[in-house]
Amino acid sequence: MSSSAKRTLLRSLIVRRNVALPRHAGQLVRNASEQTSAAVSARTPAYKPFQPTTVPDAKTSGKTRRSAAPIILSTLAAVLGLYITQLSLAASKPHPDPSIRDLSAQTDVAARYNETADNFDSEVGTSEALMGINKVRKRLAGQCNGHVLEVSCGTGRNLGYYDVRLGSKIDSLTFVDLSAPMVEVCKKKWTALYGPTSGIRKKADLVIRFLTGSALEAMPPPPKGEKYDTIIQTMGLCSTAAPTKLLENMAAHLSTTSPDARILLLEHGRSYQDWLNNILDKSAAKHAEIHGCWFNRDIGELVKEAADRSGLEVVKEHRQHLGTTWVYELRFKSAAKMAVPVEAVKEEPANAEAVEETAAQGSFGWRGLFGWK
């Protein structure tokens, strides 16, 4: 009889009070228990104490990070290769009509955004992140104060950078765009970022408005007062058929009484490198057809023309990405009491040493080929 059967029989006998157990029953139970324990031990792997050497240390973590480095570098190399390929293809195209850089030859493509609203963020998100555009958006949004008007708000790519918490210096935010689908995406994004379930404690009296309409015409005044303290626009002058008129209308809605009133611009347009401008001109028509944006415009000339007409002056001008990205801070000349010096920077160096080296190098040498002047 097996040990298991013996054990079962003995237990049944013990339960029955009227059954007399033989004297050797206890010994049988002990023997069965010992045999069972031995069988279990044979099946159970021996315990191995935890070895301190298996604890991840800085050296092990470093190996993990190094193992990921080739993947990251390969991805960046692939992106760079794709970008260079696109530039090469664009450069090989027949030279376009020189008039393609003139506003009169550029068709109005603003309606394109009605079709691309739902996918717009996914189309531009990666490129803006790689180029550092999001950092510029964050910096400009951080400068906003008082009653703020964002013109050409699009899908609200600046929303996450406005300070709307308790104690914020922003009193109201008004978002305006010609495209109703874009404004709708902007509303949904606001709800997702700052809605009741976001957990963010917003400024109690902060007023938020979303408006659909043309920024070339009269726009509603702020909730309090007649004009806005800050007007911000990112990537808008490239998408309108009348960029100078748009900027002049923005100036018409800017406060003339506050010395801190500012117009903040983030735009993209022509480079200060002829070879790159040639590529932009060759690709401009197709790019505008697909994305609704003429990226070969001379933003500097447009800003200067509008500023001269509306009494604005440049407080800061900054260019990067070979001059194709333009950042402006504008104010009324009458507000120059603050005596803020005009700053004009073409390319942001990586560090202080690069500033000195660039200044010494001037526009000559190999750096000049890449726009590091």
Secondary structure, 3 states (H helix, E strand, C coil): CCHHHHHHHHHHHHHCCCCCCCCCHHHHHHHHHHHHHHHHHHHCCCCCCCCHHHCCCHHHHHHHHHHHHHHHHHHHHHHHHHHHHHHHHHHCCCCCCHHHHCHHHCCCCHHHHHHHCCCHHHHHHHHHHHHCHHHHHHHHHHHCCEEEEEECCCCCCCHHHCCCECCCCEEEEEEEECCHHHHHHHHHHHHHHHCCCCCCCECCCCEEEEEECCCCCCCCCCCCCCCECEEEEECCCCCCCCHHHHHHHHHHCECCCCCCCEEEEEEECCCCCHHHHHHHHHHHHHHHHHHCCCCCCCHHHHHHHHHHHHCEEEEEEEEECCCCEEEEEEEEHHHHHHCCCCEEECCCCCCHHHHHHHHHHCCCCHHHHCCCC
